[in-house]
Amino acid sequence: MNLVEWLQRIMVGFGAAWVMWLMIGLSVISVAIILERAWFFWSLRDDLAVLARDLRTSLDDSIEAARRRMDASPSAEAAVVSAGLAVAHQGPEAAEEAMAGAAALQRMKLERRLAYLGTLGNNAPFIGLFGTVIGVVGAFDALGQAAKTPVAQAASQAMAPQAVMSSIAEALVATAVGLAVAIPAVAANNFFQRMIKSTLANTEALTRVLLAHLKIDPAFAGAAPAVAAEPRGKVARASRQDDPKKGGAGEEER
């Protein structure tokens, strides 16, 4: 027995049913991921126009007011801006770097499990085509077996077309299952990728609002050091008042 005959026996013996069961299992996982991602994106929904307006208004008030407004929003855009607000006192450059890192983390969360949908959408038709090939091999094997049957066995020859038609039908079903699994996966993956691009674009817009405010009003960058420097000045004045000898010596010199 050569290799071709051995592979042919394996294909005919197992048939294309296992390919379709495999496709059904992959489809169940695909549907679960689609539902989970849909719920995830739904939980991040927010009115971005109102959020941008509130960010501008709260920045005119204080950094703390803007941070409270961003913390109240469930959106990924607000999480990125919050990272910039946390280091806003260190200057626009620090805020920009912090928001870039937060945006990368948010992108990873948004793209989670979408690689499976893309892979399944691209390869499900080929898996279905593999089942189609197995079905066609089974059909030709049925024709070959009918050719070997003696002419006297008319009943066996009559059964041959039925076996061929059954194998061809199995092949076409495998193709249909592959397409049925691939189309929803591709559609869902494209939809979620579009939402990710929209989210990242909105994030970029909000980060620009914060950076513009920090560059226009540099007082935020020096707010923290100024607060820390004030007590040292008070301690120095208090020490001069508490030490009368130093004060008297200074008056004698003058």
Steps between C-alpha positions, in 0.01 A plus 500: 500500500646833399459830682216628278288192559567517874393866521197425284387226736539734797296775333226265386494322833458813712299697249435875526274486805786567743592815307148634543501419872828685529351799323199497731728498805704791365179684423378463859825654627466776243147587611611506864782744418266720296252523788775568755658774288159654430428520872848643565463780247146567623632545856746766375238714330479869593400829341836619371372844405380562855821350640719734292292800602518405868875451471549853367274645768662310786851587383409867531416423863778267616685180420321322783162589354605361163630183662174443686304545177720253314482244781120515481503393134523127408651571158849405388558860390448626855741239639775628269439865591500408870853365459609839363321691773682297766836644389378834367693689771823370344437673170351431156779263397444271797124506445543414133724201574266375771201519265692323223571209734140489620373506142718198416356308794145592404563388143611159624178469700289604202669255262487204738378175333440670166794313346293181532216652300737620230676164479176304491350728238801458275542125541148360547435486122820299456395256772165464324685449172696220664169330582394557141811325373432207731145475365618507140757231575222289647289552187778388268573205726135393466530523121818295509338230711202486260736454204651195665157337547414223250235582246278226641464687826263762366374589844846610613538715190165664568617593849816670372337826381327532835829470687659754266219748551521455877873573502457808280222629724726451802771699323265789424372504858857530627554801273179661620592448866840657444344810346234518772772502767729745321249772405384594855858488631626735228204737540539517879876547477462788255234662718712479815809626319300800383391569857861478618610755241219731604591462868866575437409804290280634779780432747742700288255791490457507878873475565557798272249698703694429819842568345380828351375611840827405671710683241286812513487510881844394632394576858388140534854377441637704793208453732642210698854644552356837606291337771799305623728806507268720711551323833880532472466876473273514800743284703788731409310811610387331816856398588620858463222624728566232762876577520535849657881483504519475123249777465694727740827432328348601176373828643844583649667443165250733333 
